[in-house]
Amino acid sequence: MSSPLATAAKPGAAADDSLEAPLAAATGAYMALSPQRLLDTRTTGQTLPAAGSLNLTVTGGSVPSAAIAVALNVTVTDTTASSYLSVYPAGETRPLLSNLNWVAGETVPNLVIVPIGSGGQVTFYNNTGSTDVVVDLEGYFAPEATGSTAGSYVPLAPARITDTRPASQEPNSGDTLGPGSTLDVQVTGEGAVPASGVAAALLNVTVTDTTSPGYLTVYPQGTPFPGSSNLNWVAGDTVPNRVVVPVGTSGQIAVFNQMGSTDVVVDVDGYFTDGTSTPAAASLFSPITPIRVLDTRDTGQTLGPGVSITQEMAGVDGIASNADAVVTNVTATDTTAPGYLTVHPGGTPPLASDLNWSPAQTVANLTVATLGGTGALSVFNDIGSVDVVIDAFGYFVPETPALLVITTASLPQATVGSPYSTTLAANGGTPPYSWSVASGSLPPGLSLAPGGVISGMPTAAGVASFTVQVTDSMTPHPATAAAELAISVAPPPAIASTNWSGYFVEGGSSGPFTGVTGTFTVPSLVAPVQAGTWVFEWVGIDGATNTSLIQAGVAEYGCGSQECLTPWWEVLPAAATDIPMTVAANDQVTVTIAQVSGSAWDITLADDTTEHTFSQAVTYTGPGASAEWIVEDPTNAQTGTLSPFADYTLTTFSGLGISGGPQETLTEAVMLQGATQLSTPSPWTASGFNVAYGDVAPPPP
């Protein structure tokens, strides 16, 4: 059951001019505080009834009277009906917005950045049923102290800095949090956050794979546990929440899990400065009267799977035209499948998420969205369909005077044969900007448009380094800035094979391969060894697309409950021939196959561990169309069907080399039989690649 969401008048209905957002009169820097509980209606007896409101004084104590906005972690609990909560400045007309959404019985948190209203208060409104409200003060915005830049915000493109899920290959992979456990997460020096000058970080923290009800607390590493919560969940939930947290002296934060086990994902969106430096993109906050800027239920822009929507923000609804980030509450509703939203400056969506949900769920999360060069933000939907609602609470503008600076620090990876698009970003100067490539060159197939969009379809793998230049519209003397960037282009995605896992390269029209070499570690079969199971490792030519093939390798197979190993060579269509040599598990074996002249070839298999070598002269007339380094499930010669595949230990291929043919990128093959992926290679590097049993890619060697 989905929770209700504040809805706007349908198109054609009269507009409510009282909701137009005026420009803010003041800007503020952020002061992060240790979490302080301001309200818990469970103990004060102020449970909110249906259509009930509660004013909370936030100034005084830790928040000065000059503060213009506060950051609050707001949690609803003891909820009796599906409803929503609106948080807004006291004394103002209740705006059309929702900060939290829930169904009966849920406990839901969300970070709220809200302007301070009359009497130093903010108002909490509950729509339906009753709910208790817990409010923790996280920090506040106040006019910047003279001569200081402490508390300025530096917006960044979202970046993942932690993912404890075992297969993530991100920092802290495999560090799933157990009950009562704490994980230290490095923030400074990660995700474009500098190594110094950081007071606090703006993070999106997500829990997933949760095994019991619990809560998560995020606080500065090296400081006492604050006794508050940032996220709450029940077993099986995936829950995100925005967190503004000071970093410890080590540049780290601590993440505490109360009970059960959970994986934790941390994405960084920006940081607040400590005043020791003034980054070019440092910005100050201006609150506005909260206002709804987008509701796709009304505009007919429901997002389908893999679809993005772009929303202009700068210069809209009281947001300054030079805004570089906006404080918004983004809500997903009418959800049809488990999925997530990513809010980003534009171009290719980064590896980050802002909201996660189950089908039919309505969820909200605060975002401080970095804007693209045109003053817009993009929202990407992963799978299923979803409606998106965006409510704005304020914006950040660069400190003045602001120099023109390119804020794009890195570019997303591209893939050969796949469409690519990403937008460069700059701050300062006088928009609009014009972009060009000053030196170097983009990857083949990509181009840079004057508006700052790099797009196209890459045609070759590799890394291209280049310098981009941006020119602003200042007259009569435009300002310029330059930055060195690079795009890494990955090979095409892996192909599925019923009997291969590893890599191969095809010759195309560039001529035949005349030699191939490679070294592999002989694996052992995993106990208990199953009789009649097999696995091969080999190096060869012409196996990818031809019936002819020249190859050599090692076979491991179950002899009863024992493991047997046999080296072999083969020139199809003739049967394989055993090599009279003893090899053992963990030996390093090098196979070299080379054309001598015409149809005369040599096959050499050397056990580098024992220094034993076998060579065989053969006749081979294949086309030399491909070269391969493969772990294989062999075919049974009697039945013509695949043999039962053996569970084997990790094997490493290194020293990959070819003669003749093109020097092109390798193509990955994963072994897929029916719906089961039995064997998977790692990414390949200059050191080679690993191959592992099962469906999880191992790390490269």
DOMAR-532590 format. One record per residue (C-alpha): residue number from 0; residue in one letter; x, y, z. Coordinates in steps of 0.2 Angstrom, whole numbers, plus 2048, in hexadecimal, padded with zeros to 3 digits. Example, Ala and Ser with C-alpha at 12.3 -4.5 7.8 and 13.67 -1.06 7.14 Angstrom:
SITE pos code   X   Y   Z
SITE   0    A 83E 7EA 827
SITE   1    S 844 7FB 824
END
This chain:
SITE pos code   X   Y   Z
SITE   0    M 800 800 800
SITE   1    S 807 811 7FB
SITE   2    S 807 820 807
SITE   3    P 7FE 830 802
SITE   4    L 807 83F 7FB
SITE   5    A 802 851 7FB
SITE   6    T 7FB 854 7E9
SITE   7    A 7FA 864 7DF
SITE   8    A 7EB 86B 7D5
SITE   9    K 7E9 862 7C5
SITE  10    P 7EE 86B 7B5
SITE  11    G 7E2 879 7B1
SITE  12    A 7DD 87C 7C3
SITE  13    A 7E0 88D 7CA
SITE  14    A 7F1 890 7D1
SITE  15    D 7F4 895 7E3
SITE  16    D 7FF 8A4 7E2
SITE  17    S 803 8A3 7F5
SITE  18    L 80E 895 7F1
SITE  19    E 81A 89F 7E6
SITE  20    A 82B 89F 7EE
SITE  21    P 833 8B0 7F1
SITE  22    L 846 8B2 7F0
SITE  23    A 84E 8B0 800
SITE  24    A 856 8C0 809
SITE  25    A 865 8B7 811
SITE  26    T 872 8AA 80D
SITE  27    G 879 89E 81A
SITE  28    A 888 893 81E
SITE  29    Y 885 882 827
SITE  30    M 88A 87E 838
SITE  31    A 889 86B 83C
SITE  32    L 885 866 84D
SITE  33    S 885 856 857
SITE  34    P 873 84F 856
SITE  35    Q 868 856 863
SITE  36    R 856 850 866
SITE  37    L 84A 85F 865
SITE  38    L 839 856 866
SITE  39    D 832 844 869
SITE  40    T 81F 845 86A
SITE  41    R 81F 834 872
SITE  42    T 826 83C 882
SITE  43    T 81E 84D 881
SITE  44    G 80C 847 87D
SITE  45    Q 80B 851 86D
SITE  46    T 807 843 861
SITE  47    L 800 84B 851
SITE  48    P 7EE 846 84C
SITE  49    A 7E7 847 83B
SITE  50    A 7E9 859 833
SITE  51    G 7F2 85D 843
SITE  52    S 801 86A 844
SITE  53    L 80F 86D 850
SITE  54    N 81B 87B 852
SITE  55    L 82C 878 858
SITE  56    T 838 885 85D
SITE  57    V 849 882 856
SITE  58    T 853 892 85A
SITE  59    G 85B 895 86B
SITE  60    G 867 889 872
SITE  61    S 872 882 864
SITE  62    V 869 88C 856
SITE  63    P 86C 89F 857
SITE  64    S 85E 8AB 853
SITE  65    A 867 8B1 843
SITE  66    A 865 89F 83C
SITE  67    I 85B 89E 82C
SITE  68    A 858 88B 82A
SITE  69    V 85B 87B 834
SITE  70    A 85F 869 82F
SITE  71    L 854 85D 838
SITE  72    N 853 84A 838
SITE  73    V 840 847 83A
SITE  74    T 839 836 83D
SITE  75    V 827 831 83E
SITE  76    T 822 822 849
SITE  77    D 812 81A 851
SITE  78    T 809 81E 840
SITE  79    T 7F7 819 840
SITE  80    A 7F3 81C 82D
SITE  81    S 7FB 820 81D
SITE  82    S 800 832 81D
SITE  83    Y 80D 83F 81A
SITE  84    L 816 84D 824
SITE  85    S 819 85E 81E
SITE  86    V 827 869 826
SITE  87    Y 827 87C 823
SITE  88    P 82B 88D 82A
SITE  89    A 81F 891 839
SITE  90    G 813 89F 835
SITE  91    E 812 89C 822
SITE  92    T 804 894 818
SITE  93    R 806 881 818
SITE  94    P 80E 87E 807
SITE  95    L 80A 870 7FB
SITE  96    L 818 863 800
SITE  97    S 81C 854 809
SITE  98    N 82C 850 812
SITE  99    L 828 83E 818
SITE 100    N 81C 831 812
SITE 101    W 816 821 81B
SITE 102    V 80A 813 81C
SITE 103    A 802 80E 82D
SITE 104    G 80E 806 839
SITE 105    E 81E 80D 830
SITE 106    T 82C 816 839
SITE 107    V 834 822 82B
SITE 108    P 842 82F 82D
SITE 109    N 847 83D 821
SITE 110    L 853 84B 822
SITE 111    V 84B 85C 821
SITE 112    I 853 86D 81D
SITE 113    V 846 87A 820
SITE 114    P 846 88D 822
SITE 115    I 842 893 833
SITE 116    G 832 89C 835
SITE 117    S 82A 8A9 841
SITE 118    G 82F 8A7 854
SITE 119    G 83E 89C 84F
SITE 120    Q 832 88E 84B
SITE 121    V 82E 881 83E
SITE 122    T 81E 878 83C
SITE 123    F 81A 866 83A
SITE 124    Y 809 861 832
SITE 125    N 802 84F 831
SITE 126    N 7F5 84B 824
SITE 127    T 7EC 83B 82A
SITE 128    G 7EB 830 839
SITE 129    S 7F7 833 847
SITE 130    T 809 833 849
SITE 131    D 817 836 855
SITE 132    V 825 841 84F
SITE 133    V 838 840 854
SITE 134    V 843 84F 84F
SITE 135    D 856 850 851
SITE 136    L 85F 860 84D
SITE 137    E 86E 85D 841
SITE 138    G 874 86F 83E
SITE 139    Y 86E 880 838
SITE 140    F 872 88D 82B
SITE 141    A 876 89F 830
SITE 142    P 87E 8AE 828
SITE 143    E 891 8AA 825
SITE 144    A 89D 8B2 831
SITE 145    T 8A7 8C1 82A
SITE 146    G 8B8 8BB 823
SITE 147    S 8B3 8A8 825
SITE 148    T 8AE 89C 818
SITE 149    A 8AA 88E 824
SITE 150    G 899 885 820
SITE 151    S 899 889 80E
SITE 152    Y 892 87B 804
SITE 153    V 89C 873 7F5
SITE 154    P 890 869 7EA
SITE 155    L 897 859 7E1
SITE 156    A 891 84D 7D5
SITE 157    P 88A 83E 7DF
SITE 158    A 897 830 7E2
SITE 159    R 896 820 7EB
SITE 160    I 8A3 81F 7F9
SITE 161    T 89D 80F 802
SITE 162    D 893 7FF 7FE
SITE 163    T 895 7F1 80B
SITE 164    R 88C 7E4 7FF
SITE 165    P 899 7D6 7FC
SITE 166    A 899 7D8 7E9
SITE 167    S 899 7EB 7E8
SITE 168    Q 8AC 7ED 7E5
SITE 169    E 8A9 7FE 7EE
SITE 170    P 8B2 804 7FE
SITE 171    N 8AD 7F9 80D
SITE 172    S 8A7 7EB 802
SITE 173    G 8A3 7DC 80C
SITE 174    D 8A2 7E6 81D
SITE 175    T 88F 7E2 820
SITE 176    L 88A 7E9 831
SITE 177    G 885 7DD 83E
SITE 178    P 87B 7E2 84E
SITE 179    G 883 7EF 859
SITE 180    S 892 7F2 84C
SITE 181    T 899 802 846
SITE 182    L 8A1 805 835
SITE 183    D 8AE 813 832
SITE 184    V 8AC 81B 821
SITE 185    Q 8B9 826 819
SITE 186    V 8B1 836 812
SITE 187    T 8BF 842 80F
SITE 188    G 8CA 83D 7FF
SITE 189    E 8BB 833 7F8
SITE 190    G 8AE 837 7EB
SITE 191    A 8B6 848 7E6
SITE 192    V 8B6 84E 7F9
SITE 193    P 8C7 856 7FC
SITE 194    A 8D3 84F 809
SITE 195    S 8D2 85E 814
SITE 196    G 8C7 86E 817
SITE 197    V 8B7 863 81A
SITE 198    A 8AC 867 829
SITE 199    A 89D 85C 825
SITE 200    A 897 851 816
SITE 201    L 886 84F 80E
SITE 202    L 883 83D 80C
SITE 203    N 875 831 806
SITE 204    V 875 822 811
SITE 205    T 86C 813 80C
SITE 206    V 869 802 816
SITE 207    T 864 7F2 80C
SITE 208    D 864 7DF 80F
SITE 209    T 85D 7E3 821
SITE 210    T 859 7D4 82B
SITE 211    S 850 7DC 83A
SITE 212    P 848 7EC 840
SITE 213    G 855 7F8 844
SITE 214    Y 85D 809 842
SITE 215    L 86D 811 83C
SITE 216    T 877 820 844
SITE 217    V 883 82A 83A
SITE 218    Y 88F 835 844
SITE 219    P 8A1 83C 844
SITE 220    Q 8AE 82E 846
SITE 221    G 8B7 830 856
SITE 222    T 8A9 839 860
SITE 223    P 89D 831 86C
SITE 224    F 88E 828 866
SITE 225    P 880 835 865
SITE 226    G 871 82A 86A
SITE 227    S 867 82F 85B
SITE 228    S 861 827 84B
SITE 229    N 862 82C 838
SITE 230    L 85A 81D 830
SITE 231    N 84C 811 837
SITE 232    W 846 801 82E
SITE 233    V 83D 7F0 830
SITE 234    A 845 7E0 829
SITE 235    G 846 7DF 816
SITE 236    D 845 7F2 814
SITE 237    T 851 7FC 809
SITE 238    V 851 80E 810
SITE 239    P 85B 81D 80C
SITE 240    N 85D 82E 815
SITE 241    R 867 83D 812
SITE 242    V 874 841 820
SITE 243    V 87E 851 824
SITE 244    V 88C 84B 82F
SITE 245    P 89C 853 835
SITE 246    V 8AC 849 831
SITE 247    G 8B7 843 83F
SITE 248    T 8C9 849 840
SITE 249    S 8CE 83A 835
SITE 250    G 8C2 840 828
SITE 251    Q 8B6 831 82C
SITE 252    I 8A4 82E 832
SITE 253    A 89E 820 83D
SITE 254    V 88F 816 838
SITE 255    F 887 80C 846
SITE 256    N 87A 7FE 843
SITE 257    Q 86E 7FA 852
SITE 258    M 869 7E8 84F
SITE 259    G 868 7DB 842
SITE 260    S 873 7DC 833
SITE 261    T 873 7E9 825
SITE 262    D 87D 7EE 816
SITE 263    V 880 801 814
SITE 264    V 882 80B 805
SITE 265    V 889 81D 806
SITE 266    D 889 82A 7F8
SITE 267    V 891 83B 7FA
SITE 268    D 888 84B 7F2
SITE 269    G 893 859 7F9
SITE 270    Y 89C 860 808
SITE 271    F 89C 86F 814
SITE 272    T 8AD 878 816
SITE 273    D 8B6 87B 826
SITE 274    G 8BC 88C 822
SITE 275    T 8CE 888 81F
SITE 276    S 8CC 88A 80C
SITE 277    T 8C0 891 800
SITE 278    P 8BC 885 7F2
SITE 279    A 8B7 88D 7E1
SITE 280    A 8A5 885 7E2
SITE 281    A 8A2 88A 7F4
SITE 282    S 890 88F 7F6
SITE 283    L 884 896 803
SITE 284    F 872 891 806
SITE 285    S 862 89C 803
SITE 286    P 852 895 80A
SITE 287    I 842 897 801
SITE 288    T 830 895 805
SITE 289    P 82E 882 801
SITE 290    I 826 87F 7F0
SITE 291    R 821 871 7E5
SITE 292    V 82B 872 7D4
SITE 293    L 826 862 7CC
SITE 294    D 819 854 7CD
SITE 295    T 81A 848 7BF
SITE 296    R 808 842 7C3
SITE 297    D 802 853 7BD
SITE 298    T 80E 855 7AF
SITE 299    G 80C 844 7A7
SITE 300    Q 81F 841 7A8
SITE 301    T 81E 830 7B2
SITE 302    L 830 828 7B1
SITE 303    G 831 817 7A9
SITE 304    P 840 80B 7AC
SITE 305    G 851 812 7A8
SITE 306    V 849 824 7A4
SITE 307    S 84F 835 7AB
SITE 308    I 846 845 7AC
SITE 309    T 84E 856 7AD
SITE 310    Q 847 864 7B7
SITE 311    E 84D 876 7B6
SITE 312    M 850 87D 7C7
SITE 313    A 85B 88D 7C6
SITE 314    G 850 89C 7C3
SITE 315    V 840 892 7C7
SITE 316    D 834 896 7D5
SITE 317    G 83F 8A2 7DE
SITE 318    I 84F 898 7DC
SITE 319    A 85E 8A3 7D7
SITE 320    S 864 8A2 7C5
SITE 321    N 876 89F 7CB
SITE 322    A 871 891 7D7
SITE 323    D 87D 882 7D6
SITE 324    A 873 876 7E2
SITE 325    V 861 875 7E8
SITE 326    V 85A 86E 7F8
SITE 327    T 84B 863 7F3
SITE 328    N 840 856 7FA
SITE 329    V 83E 848 7EC
SITE 330    T 830 83C 7EE
SITE 331    A 82D 82C 7E4
SITE 332    T 81B 826 7E2
SITE 333    D 810 81B 7D7
SITE 334    T 81F 80F 7D7
SITE 335    T 81C 7FF 7CD
SITE 336    A 82C 7F5 7D1
SITE 337    P 83B 7F5 7DE
SITE 338    G 846 803 7D8
SITE 339    Y 850 812 7DC
SITE 340    L 852 825 7D6
SITE 341    T 862 82E 7D3
SITE 342    V 862 841 7D4
SITE 343    H 871 848 7CB
SITE 344    P 877 857 7C1
SITE 345    G 874 84F 7B0
SITE 346    G 87C 844 7A3
SITE 347    T 880 831 7A7
SITE 348    P 878 82D 7B8
SITE 349    P 886 82A 7C5
SITE 350    L 887 81A 7D0
SITE 351    A 87D 821 7DE
SITE 352    S 86B 821 7E4
SITE 353    D 85F 82D 7ED
SITE 354    L 84F 823 7F0
SITE 355    N 84C 811 7F1
SITE 356    W 83B 808 7F1
SITE 357    S 830 7F9 7F0
SITE 358    P 821 7F8 7E4
SITE 359    A 812 803 7E9
SITE 360    Q 81D 80C 7F6
SITE 361    T 81E 81F 7F7
SITE 362    V 82F 825 7FE
SITE 363    A 837 836 800
SITE 364    N 849 83C 803
SITE 365    L 851 84D 805
SITE 366    T 85D 851 7F7
SITE 367    V 86A 85F 7F5
SITE 368    A 86B 85D 7E3
SITE 369    T 87A 864 7D9
SITE 370    L 874 86D 7C9
SITE 371    G 87B 86A 7B8
SITE 372    G 882 878 7AD
SITE 373    T 871 87D 7A7
SITE 374    G 86A 87F 7B9
SITE 375    A 860 86F 7B8
SITE 376    L 860 85E 7C2
SITE 377    S 85D 84D 7BB
SITE 378    V 853 83F 7C3
SITE 379    F 856 82D 7BD
SITE 380    N 84B 81E 7C0
SITE 381    D 852 80D 7C0
SITE 382    I 844 801 7BD
SITE 383    G 831 800 7BC
SITE 384    S 827 811 7BB
SITE 385    V 826 81E 7C8
SITE 386    D 81F 830 7CA
SITE 387    V 82B 83D 7D2
SITE 388    V 827 84C 7DC
SITE 389    I 834 859 7E0
SITE 390    D 831 866 7EE
SITE 391    A 83E 874 7F0
SITE 392    F 844 87C 801
SITE 393    G 852 887 7FB
SITE 394    Y 862 888 7F1
SITE 395    F 875 88B 7F1
SITE 396    V 87D 899 7E8
SITE 397    P 890 89B 7E6
SITE 398    E 89A 8A7 7F1
SITE 399    T 89D 8B7 7E9
SITE 400    P 8A8 8BB 7E0
SITE 401    A 8A8 8AA 7D8
SITE 402    L 8B6 8A5 7CB
SITE 403    L 8B1 89B 7BD
SITE 404    V 8B6 889 7C1
SITE 405    I 8B2 878 7B9
SITE 406    T 8AB 86D 7C7
SITE 407    T 8AA 85D 7BD
SITE 408    A 8B9 853 7C5
SITE 409    S 8B6 842 7BC
SITE 410    L 8AC 83B 7AF
SITE 411    P 8A2 82A 7AE
SITE 412    Q 8A8 81B 7A5
SITE 413    A 8A3 818 794
SITE 414    T 8A0 807 78B
SITE 415    V 8A5 802 779
SITE 416    G 895 802 76F
SITE 417    S 889 80A 77C
SITE 418    P 882 81C 77B
SITE 419    Y 88B 828 787
SITE 420    S 886 839 78D
SITE 421    T 88C 843 79C
SITE 422    T 88B 856 79F
SITE 423    L 89A 860 7A5
SITE 424    A 897 86C 7B3
SITE 425    A 89E 87D 7B8
SITE 426    N 89B 88A 7C5
SITE 427    G 89F 89D 7C6
SITE 428    G 8A1 8AA 7B9
SITE 429    T 892 8AF 7AE
SITE 430    P 887 8A1 7A7
SITE 431    P 883 89B 79A
SITE 432    Y 893 892 797
SITE 433    S 89B 88B 787
SITE 434    W 8A6 87B 787
SITE 435    S 8B4 875 77B
SITE 436    V 8C3 868 77B
SITE 437    A 8D3 873 77D
SITE 438    S 8DF 864 77B
SITE 439    G 8DF 851 77A
SITE 440    S 8D1 848 773
SITE 441    L 8C1 840 778
SITE 442    P 8BF 82D 776
SITE 443    P 8BB 828 764
SITE 444    G 8A8 82A 761
SITE 445    L 8A5 838 76E
SITE 446    S 8A4 84A 76C
SITE 447    L 8A2 85A 777
SITE 448    A 893 866 773
SITE 449    P 895 878 778
SITE 450    G 888 876 785
SITE 451    G 893 86A 78F
SITE 452    V 88C 859 78A
SITE 453    I 898 84B 785
SITE 454    S 88F 83F 77B
SITE 455    G 890 831 76E
SITE 456    M 894 81F 76C
SITE 457    P 8A6 81A 770
SITE 458    T 8AE 80E 763
SITE 459    A 8BE 809 76C
SITE 460    A 8C3 804 77E
SITE 461    G 8D0 80D 788
SITE 462    V 8D3 81E 791
SITE 463    A 8D3 82F 789
SITE 464    S 8DA 83E 792
SITE 465    F 8D6 84F 78C
SITE 466    T 8D4 861 792
SITE 467    V 8C3 86A 792
SITE 468    Q 8C0 87D 792
SITE 469    V 8B1 886 797
SITE 470    T 8AE 899 792
SITE 471    D 8A1 8A3 79B
SITE 472    S 896 8B2 794
SITE 473    M 89F 8C0 79D
SITE 474    T 8A0 8CF 792
SITE 475    P 8AB 8D6 78B
SITE 476    H 8B8 8CA 792
SITE 477    P 8B2 8B8 794
SITE 478    A 8BA 8AE 7A2
SITE 479    T 8C0 89C 79E
SITE 480    A 8C5 88D 7A8
SITE 481    A 8CD 87D 7A4
SITE 482    A 8CE 86B 7AB
SITE 483    E 8D6 85B 7A7
SITE 484    L 8CA 84C 7A6
SITE 485    A 8CA 83B 7A0
SITE 486    I 8BD 82E 79A
SITE 487    S 8C0 81B 79C
SITE 488    V 8B8 811 78E
SITE 489    A 8B4 7FF 794
SITE 490    P 8B2 7F0 788
SITE 491    P 8A1 7EB 783
SITE 492    P 897 7E1 790
SITE 493    A 89A 7CF 793
SITE 494    I 892 7C2 787
SITE 495    A 88A 7B2 78F
SITE 496    S 891 7A1 78A
SITE 497    T 88B 790 78F
SITE 498    N 89C 789 791
SITE 499    W 8A9 798 792
SITE 500    S 8AF 7A5 79F
SITE 501    G 8BE 7B0 79C
SITE 502    Y 8C3 7BB 78D
SITE 503    F 8C6 7BB 77B
SITE 504    V 8CA 7C7 76D
SITE 505    E 8C4 7C6 75B
SITE 506    G 8CE 7CA 74B
SITE 507    G 8C1 7D2 740
SITE 508    S 8C9 7D8 730
SITE 509    S 8DA 7DC 737
SITE 510    G 8E2 7CC 733
SITE 511    P 8E4 7BB 73B
SITE 512    F 8EB 7B7 74C
SITE 513    T 8FC 7AE 74B
SITE 514    G 8FF 7AB 75D
SITE 515    V 8F8 7AC 76E
SITE 516    T 8FF 7AA 780
SITE 517    G 8F9 7AA 792
SITE 518    T 8FD 7A4 7A3
SITE 519    F 8F0 79D 7AF
SITE 520    T 8F0 796 7C1
SITE 521    V 8EA 784 7C1
SITE 522    P 8DB 784 7CD
SITE 523    S 8D6 776 7D8
SITE 524    L 8C4 76E 7DA
SITE 525    V 8BA 774 7E9
SITE 526    A 8B7 766 7F6
SITE 527    P 8AE 75B 7F6
SITE 528    V 8B3 756 7E4
SITE 529    Q 8A5 750 7DA
SITE 530    A 8A9 741 7CE
SITE 531    G 8A6 745 7BC
SITE 532    T 8A7 758 7BD
SITE 533    W 8B3 761 7B2
SITE 534    V 8BB 772 7AF
SITE 535    F 8C8 777 7A2
SITE 536    E 8D4 786 7A1
SITE 537    W 8DC 78A 790
SITE 538    V 8E4 796 784
SITE 539    G 8E0 795 772
SITE 540    I 8DC 79C 761
SITE 541    D 8CC 79B 756
SITE 542    G 8C0 795 764
SITE 543    A 8B4 7A4 764
SITE 544    T 8AC 7A3 753
SITE 545    N 8B3 794 74A
SITE 546    T 8B2 781 74A
SITE 547    S 8C5 780 748
SITE 548    L 8CF 783 758
SITE 549    I 8E1 781 75E
SITE 550    Q 8E3 781 771
SITE 551    A 8EB 77A 780
SITE 552    G 8E8 77A 793
SITE 553    V 8E4 770 7A2
SITE 554    A 8D5 765 7A8
SITE 555    E 8CF 763 7BA
SITE 556    Y 8C2 755 7BD
SITE 557    G 8BB 74A 7CA
SITE 558    C 8C2 739 7CB
SITE 559    G 8B7 732 7D8
SITE 560    S 8B9 73D 7E7
SITE 561    Q 8CA 742 7E1
SITE 562    E 8D0 750 7D6
SITE 563    C 8DA 74B 7C6
SITE 564    L 8E4 758 7BB
SITE 565    T 8E9 755 7A9
SITE 566    P 8F1 761 79D
SITE 567    W 8EC 760 78B
SITE 568    W 8ED 767 779
SITE 569    E 8E0 767 76B
SITE 570    V 8DE 76B 759
SITE 571    L 8CC 76A 754
SITE 572    P 8C4 760 74C
SITE 573    A 8D0 753 753
SITE 574    A 8CE 74D 765
SITE 575    A 8D8 754 773
SITE 576    T 8E9 74C 778
SITE 577    D 8EF 74A 789
SITE 578    I 900 752 78D
SITE 579    P 90C 746 797
SITE 580    M 910 752 7A4
SITE 581    T 90A 753 7B7
SITE 582    V 903 764 7BC
SITE 583    A 8FC 768 7CD
SITE 584    A 8EF 775 7D4
SITE 585    N 8F6 786 7D6
SITE 586    D 904 783 7C9
SITE 587    Q 907 791 7BD
SITE 588    V 905 78B 7AB
SITE 589    T 909 795 79C
SITE 590    V 902 790 78B
SITE 591    T 909 797 77B
SITE 592    I 902 793 769
SITE 593    A 90C 79A 75B
SITE 594    Q 90C 799 748
SITE 595    V 91D 794 741
SITE 596    S 918 795 72E
SITE 597    G 909 792 724
SITE 598    S 900 783 72C
SITE 599    A 90E 77F 738
SITE 600    W 90B 784 74A
SITE 601    D 913 780 75B
SITE 602    I 909 77D 76B
SITE 603    T 913 77F 77B
SITE 604    L 90D 77C 78D
SITE 605    A 919 780 79B
SITE 606    D 916 77D 7AD
SITE 607    D 920 78C 7B4
SITE 608    T 91F 785 7C6
SITE 609    T 928 775 7C2
SITE 610    E 931 77B 7B3
SITE 611    H 92B 76D 7A8
SITE 612    T 926 771 796
SITE 613    F 91D 768 788
SITE 614    S 91E 76D 776
SITE 615    Q 914 766 767
SITE 616    A 916 76B 754
SITE 617    V 905 76A 74C
SITE 618    T 8FC 76E 73B
SITE 619    Y 8EF 77B 73C
SITE 620    T 8E5 784 72F
SITE 621    G 8D8 78E 738
SITE 622    P 8D4 7A0 734
SITE 623    G 8DC 7A8 744
SITE 624    A 8CC 7B2 747
SITE 625    S 8CD 7B3 75A
SITE 626    A 8D8 7B0 769
SITE 627    E 8D2 7A9 77A
SITE 628    W 8D6 7A7 78D
SITE 629    I 8C8 79D 794
SITE 630    V 8C1 792 7A2
SITE 631    E 8B6 785 79A
SITE 632    D 8A9 778 79E
SITE 633    P 8AE 76B 791
SITE 634    T 8A2 760 786
SITE 635    N 8A1 74E 78A
SITE 636    A 8A8 745 77A
SITE 637    Q 89C 736 77C
SITE 638    T 88C 73F 77F
SITE 639    G 890 750 776
SITE 640    T 889 759 785
SITE 641    L 891 765 792
SITE 642    S 899 75C 7A0
SITE 643    P 894 760 7B2
SITE 644    F 89E 76F 7B6
SITE 645    A 8AA 76E 7C5
SITE 646    D 8AB 77B 7D3
SITE 647    Y 8BD 781 7D2
SITE 648    T 8C8 78E 7DC
SITE 649    L 8CC 79F 7D5
SITE 650    T 8D8 79E 7C5
SITE 651    T 8E2 7AD 7BF
SITE 652    F 8E7 7B0 7AD
SITE 653    S 8F6 7BC 7AA
SITE 654    G 903 7BF 79C
SITE 655    L 8F5 7C0 78F
SITE 656    G 8FD 7C3 77E
SITE 657    I 8F9 7C1 76B
SITE 658    S 902 7C2 75B
SITE 659    G 8FA 7C8 74B
SITE 660    G 8E8 7CE 74A
SITE 661    P 8E2 7DE 752
SITE 662    Q 8E8 7E4 763
SITE 663    E 8D6 7E7 769
SITE 664    T 8CC 7E6 77A
SITE 665    L 8C8 7D5 781
SITE 666    T 8B6 7CF 781
SITE 667    E 8B0 7C8 791
SITE 668    A 8A6 7B7 792
SITE 669    V 89C 7B1 7A1
SITE 670    M 896 79F 7A2
SITE 671    L 883 79E 7A3
SITE 672    Q 87A 78E 7A2
SITE 673    G 867 790 7A3
SITE 674    A 864 79D 7B0
SITE 675    T 874 799 7BA
SITE 676    Q 884 7A2 7B8
SITE 677    L 892 796 7BC
SITE 678    S 8A2 79F 7B9
SITE 679    T 8A7 7B1 7B8
SITE 680    P 8B6 7BB 7B3
SITE 681    S 8BC 7CB 7BC
SITE 682    P 8C0 7DB 7B2
SITE 683    W 8D0 7D9 7A9
SITE 684    T 8DF 7E5 7AC
SITE 685    A 8F1 7E5 7A6
SITE 686    S 8F4 7D8 7B3
SITE 687    G 8E7 7CC 7AC
SITE 688    F 8D7 7C6 7B3
SITE 689    N 8D0 7B9 7C0
SITE 690    V 8C2 7AD 7BD
SITE 691    A 8B7 7A6 7CB
SITE 692    Y 8AA 799 7CC
SITE 693    G 898 7A0 7CF
SITE 694    D 890 7B0 7C9
SITE 695    V 89A 7BD 7D3
SITE 696    A 8A8 7C5 7C9
SITE 697    P 8B8 7C4 7D4
SITE 698    P 8C4 7D3 7D5
SITE 699    P 8D2 7D5 7C8
SITE 700    P 8E3 7CE 7CD
END
